Amino acid sequence: MSQNQVLYMAREAVGAVLLVGGPILGVALLVGLLVSIFQSMTQIQEQTLSFIPKVIAVAAVMLVLGPWMLSVLTVYTTNLLTQLATFGGM
């Protein structure tokens, strides 16, 4: 396997990770920011207050985008296994 082939496979892996993990991390970041702003405005310093909204938001994103994420991972895995057979010379 050449360097170009390894770099191609690594680039595809990073792209799949960003596509699947990006929306989840973005929503968790946004909800955390909104809860922090709310806490600073009301001066409520409860650490567990930010946990429940994040869990609910991440679960909602996974329910809504779950089929799309699964299809992205399925396409990536299919391409990976096909390319490995090609790269291995089988």
C-alpha positions as CSV (number, residue, x, y, z in Angstrom):
1,M,0.0,0.0,0.0
2,S,1.5,3.4,-1.0
3,Q,1.5,6.6,0.9
4,N,-1.2,8.1,-1.3
5,Q,-3.5,5.2,-0.6
6,V,-3.0,5.5,3.2
7,L,-3.6,9.2,3.0
8,Y,-6.8,8.7,1.0
9,M,-8.2,6.2,3.5
10,A,-7.3,8.6,6.4
11,R,-8.9,11.5,4.6
12,E,-12.1,9.5,4.1
13,A,-12.1,8.4,7.8
14,V,-11.7,12.0,9.0
15,G,-14.5,13.1,6.6
16,A,-16.9,10.5,7.9
17,V,-16.1,11.3,11.5
18,L,-16.8,15.0,10.9
19,L,-20.0,14.3,9.1
20,V,-21.3,12.0,11.8
21,G,-20.0,13.7,14.9
22,G,-20.3,17.3,13.8
23,P,-24.0,17.8,14.3
24,I,-24.0,16.1,17.7
25,L,-21.1,18.2,18.9
26,G,-22.5,21.4,17.5
27,V,-25.9,20.9,19.2
28,A,-24.2,20.0,22.5
29,L,-22.1,23.1,22.2
30,L,-25.0,25.4,21.4
31,V,-27.2,24.0,24.2
32,G,-24.3,24.3,26.7
33,L,-23.7,27.9,25.6
34,L,-27.4,28.8,26.0
35,V,-27.7,27.1,29.4
36,S,-24.5,29.0,30.5
37,I,-25.9,32.3,29.4
38,F,-29.2,31.5,31.3
39,Q,-27.2,30.5,34.4
40,S,-25.1,33.7,34.3
41,M,-28.2,35.9,33.8
42,T,-30.1,34.3,36.7
43,Q,-27.1,33.6,38.9
44,I,-28.0,30.0,39.3
45,Q,-24.8,28.0,39.8
46,E,-26.1,24.5,39.6
47,Q,-23.7,22.3,37.8
48,T,-26.2,19.6,36.9
49,L,-28.5,22.1,35.2
50,S,-26.6,22.0,32.0
51,F,-26.4,18.2,31.8
52,I,-30.1,17.3,31.3
53,P,-30.7,19.8,28.4
54,K,-27.6,18.5,26.6
55,V,-28.6,14.9,26.9
56,I,-32.1,15.7,25.6
57,A,-30.8,17.7,22.7
58,V,-28.2,15.1,21.7
59,A,-30.8,12.4,21.9
60,A,-33.2,14.4,19.7
61,V,-30.4,15.0,17.1
62,M,-29.6,11.3,17.1
63,L,-33.3,10.4,16.6
64,V,-33.7,12.9,13.8
65,L,-30.4,12.4,12.0
66,G,-29.8,8.8,13.0
67,P,-30.8,7.3,9.6
68,W,-28.6,9.7,7.7
69,M,-25.7,9.0,10.0
70,L,-26.1,5.3,9.5
71,S,-26.2,5.7,5.8
72,V,-23.0,7.8,5.9
73,L,-21.2,5.1,8.0
74,T,-22.6,2.3,5.7
75,V,-21.2,4.0,2.6
76,Y,-17.9,4.7,4.3
77,T,-17.6,1.1,5.4
78,T,-18.5,-0.3,2.0
79,N,-16.0,2.0,0.3
80,L,-13.3,1.1,2.9
81,L,-13.7,-2.6,2.5
82,T,-13.8,-2.3,-1.3
83,Q,-10.7,-0.1,-1.3
84,L,-8.8,-2.4,1.1
85,A,-9.4,-5.3,-1.3
86,T,-8.1,-3.2,-4.2
87,F,-5.1,-1.8,-2.2
88,G,-4.2,-5.3,-1.0
89,G,-4.1,-6.6,-4.5
90,M,-6.7,-9.3,-3.9
